[in-house]
Amino acid sequence: MKNTRIQAPSPRIIDVNVNRLSEALRVIEDVIRFHIRDESLSNRVKSIRASFDLFRKEQKGDMLFSRESEIDFGRKMSYDKNNRDGIESILGSAFGRAQESSRVLEEFSKINKHSTERMKEMRYSLYDIERVAVILLHRRKFTNDMGLYLIMTNPKIGYEKLTEAAVKMNIKVIQLRDKIMEGRELLRTAKAIKSIVKNSDTLFIVNDRLDIALLSDADGVHLGQTDIPVEEARKISKDLIIGKSTHNSIQLKKALKEQPDYVGIGPIYPTDSKKIKDRVLGFRNAKSMLEASSVPSVGIGGIKDHNIKDVLNIGFTNIAVLSFITESGNPIREIKKIQSALRRKNDIKR
């Protein structure tokens, strides 16, 4: 008569896959924490590690006594000795190892009907975390060397012509900001701008309207103090660059807790771009806020060719300009003036 008794799983199989999963989770957590820098995703990985630690402690005795790594012929195999060609490759390999190991542990847990559901939930969580992590890796970055940040509000030569000029002049960031235009026309304009900047190095940001940013496939959205919080916007889209306006040190402190990709600091000078005017910061307050910011920062408010030097001397490397360029019949001439000032400042730094 055939023996139908189910044999207990080899403790070595459990040991190997527990170690493999533990090491992979550490790589995943470090990449998400220090490179992607997404707190919510990092916390999800920490939660998985905490659950996994319980499983590991339950198995620890049998695993340690069965460990024979010095005679394991698998140590000499070269299947995992390929070079990595970047962060995404490293992260992908780590997720692969974690998912495979959790599957093995899930299968062997079925023999003793122990921790099967825990390992299954862990595996599916890893699938979703990998999806989000890859999206975040591919999201274009907002850095402290953007230079001119062009804000477009009803430009004299039209949105599309000014966008074409911006791409031609290698402007790294443009923002569509129109508080009057109706939604249908705003979406049409945003899509037209996106079609022009597509395949260029110019980032396209939409002011206030998260819906328009998503529907037009913009690179990001800029949120004001009365708009939805950054963390709520991230629930809707993980891959958008999200900026936040700040007008004083208290607002900056609160904004940084929301973890935006960048902040706007201003107004540094008086400006007519808003119906309800914010209090002018002045140099001292603007400099203090810039030094307190832990994310890329953009100086904004009344900046023109005759005062940009003073703003650069505060320490700003990203400068938002609106009316000086958009109200000009020759915006390329004005863009050149701003870019020339930025180049001179960079030459001095060198």
Residue pairs with C-beta under 8 A, 6 or more apart in sequence:
6 111
8 111
8 112
9 108
9 111
9 112
10 66
11 59
11 62
11 63
11 65
11 66
12 66
12 67
12 68
13 104
13 108
14 59
14 62
14 63
14 105
14 108
15 59
15 62
15 63
15 64
15 66
15 67
17 101
17 104
17 105
18 55
18 56
18 59
18 63
18 101
18 105
20 97
20 98
20 100
20 101
21 52
21 97
21 98
21 101
21 102
21 105
22 52
22 56
23 97
24 94
24 95
24 97
24 98
24 101
25 45
25 48
25 49
25 52
25 94
25 98
27 90
27 91
27 94
28 45
28 91
28 94
28 95
28 98
28 129
28 133
29 42
29 45
29 46
29 49
31 87
31 90
31 91
31 94
31 133
32 38
32 41
32 42
32 45
32 129
32 133
33 42
35 87
36 133
36 136
36 137
38 132
38 133
38 136
39 259
40 231
40 234
41 129
41 132
41 133
41 136
44 125
44 129
45 129
48 122
48 125
48 126
48 129
51 118
51 122
52 122
54 118
55 105
55 115
55 118
55 119
58 114
58 115
69 75
80 93
84 90
84 93
87 137
88 134
88 137
91 130
91 133
91 134
91 137
92 130
92 134
95 126
95 129
95 130
95 133
98 126
99 123
99 126
99 127
99 130
102 119
102 122
102 123
102 126
103 119
103 123
105 115
105 119
106 116
106 119
106 120
106 123
109 115
109 116
109 119
110 116
132 238
135 238
135 239
136 238
136 239
138 239
139 238
139 239
139 240
139 241
140 203
140 219
140 241
141 241
141 261
142 173
142 203
142 220
142 241
142 243
142 261
142 262
142 296
143 296
144 296
144 297
144 317
144 318
145 317
145 318
146 172
146 173
146 203
146 296
146 298
146 317
146 318
147 171
147 172
147 317
147 318
147 319
147 339
147 342
148 171
148 172
148 173
148 319
148 321
148 335
148 338
148 339
148 342
149 172
149 173
149 174
149 175
149 298
149 300
149 318
149 319
149 320
149 321
150 162
150 166
150 171
150 173
150 174
150 175
150 320
150 321
150 325
150 335
151 174
151 175
151 177
151 207
151 273
151 300
151 320
151 321
151 322
151 326
152 159
152 162
152 163
152 174
152 175
152 176
152 177
152 322
152 326
153 177
153 178
153 179
153 273
153 322
153 323
153 326
154 178
154 180
154 326
155 161
155 162
155 325
155 326
155 327
155 331
156 326
156 327
156 328
156 329
156 331
157 165
157 329
157 331
159 176
159 189
159 192
159 193
160 192
160 193
160 196
162 325
162 326
162 331
163 174
163 192
163 193
163 196
163 197
164 196
165 331
165 332
165 335
166 174
166 197
166 202
166 335
167 196
167 197
167 200
167 202
168 332
169 332
169 335
169 336
169 339
170 201
170 202
171 202
171 335
172 201
172 202
172 203
173 202
173 203
173 205
173 318
174 193
174 197
174 202
174 203
174 204
174 205
175 204
175 205
175 206
175 207
175 222
175 320
176 186
176 189
176 190
176 193
176 204
176 205
176 206
176 207
176 212
176 218
177 207
177 208
177 222
177 322
178 186
178 189
178 207
179 208
181 189
183 209
183 211
183 212
186 209
186 212
187 212
187 215
187 216
190 204
190 206
190 212
190 213
190 215
190 216
190 218
191 215
191 216
191 217
193 204
193 216
194 204
194 216
194 217
194 218
197 203
197 204
203 219
203 220
203 241
204 216
204 218
204 219
204 220
205 213
205 218
205 219
205 220
205 221
205 222
205 241
205 243
206 212
206 213
206 216
206 218
206 220
206 221
206 222
207 221
207 222
207 224
208 221
208 222
208 223
208 224
208 227
209 221
210 221
210 223
210 228
210 233
210 236
210 237
210 240
212 218
213 220
213 221
213 237
213 240
214 236
214 237
214 240
218 240
219 240
219 241
220 240
220 241
220 242
220 243
220 261
221 233
221 240
221 241
221 242
221 243
222 242
222 243
222 244
222 245
222 264
223 229
223 230
223 233
223 242
223 243
223 244
223 245
223 260
224 245
225 245
225 246
225 247
225 251
229 258
230 242
230 244
230 255
230 258
230 259
230 260
231 258
231 259
233 240
233 242
234 240
234 242
241 261
241 262
242 260
242 261
243 260
243 261
243 262
243 263
243 264
243 298
244 255
244 258
244 260
244 262
244 263
244 264
245 251
245 263
245 264
245 266
245 300
246 252
246 255
246 263
246 264
246 265
246 289
247 266
247 267
247 278
247 279
247 281
248 279
248 281
248 285
248 289
249 285
249 288
249 289
249 292
252 263
252 265
252 289
252 292
252 293
253 292
255 263
256 263
256 293
256 294
256 295
259 295
260 295
261 295
261 296
262 295
262 296
262 297
262 298
262 318
263 293
263 295
263 296
263 297
263 298
264 297
264 298
264 300
264 320
265 281
265 286
265 289
265 290
265 293
265 297
265 298
265 299
265 300
265 316
266 278
266 281
266 286
266 299
266 300
266 301
266 320
267 277
267 278
267 280
267 281
267 300
267 301
267 302
268 280
268 281
268 282
268 283
268 286
268 299
268 300
268 301
268 302
268 303
268 311
268 314
269 280
269 301
269 302
269 303
269 307
270 277
270 280
270 301
270 302
271 277
271 301
271 302
271 322
271 323
272 323
273 301
273 322
273 323
280 301
281 289
281 301
283 310
283 314
286 299
286 311
286 314
286 316
287 314
287 315
289 297
290 297
290 299
290 314
290 315
290 316
291 315
296 318
297 316
297 318
298 316
298 318
298 319
298 320
299 311
299 314
299 316
299 318
299 319
299 320
300 319
300 320
301 320
303 311
303 319
303 320
303 321
303 324
304 321
304 324
305 324
305 334
305 337
305 338
305 341
308 319
308 321
308 338
308 341
308 342
309 341
309 345
311 319
312 319
312 341
312 342
312 345
319 338
319 342
321 338
324 334
324 338
325 331
325 334
325 335
325 338
328 334
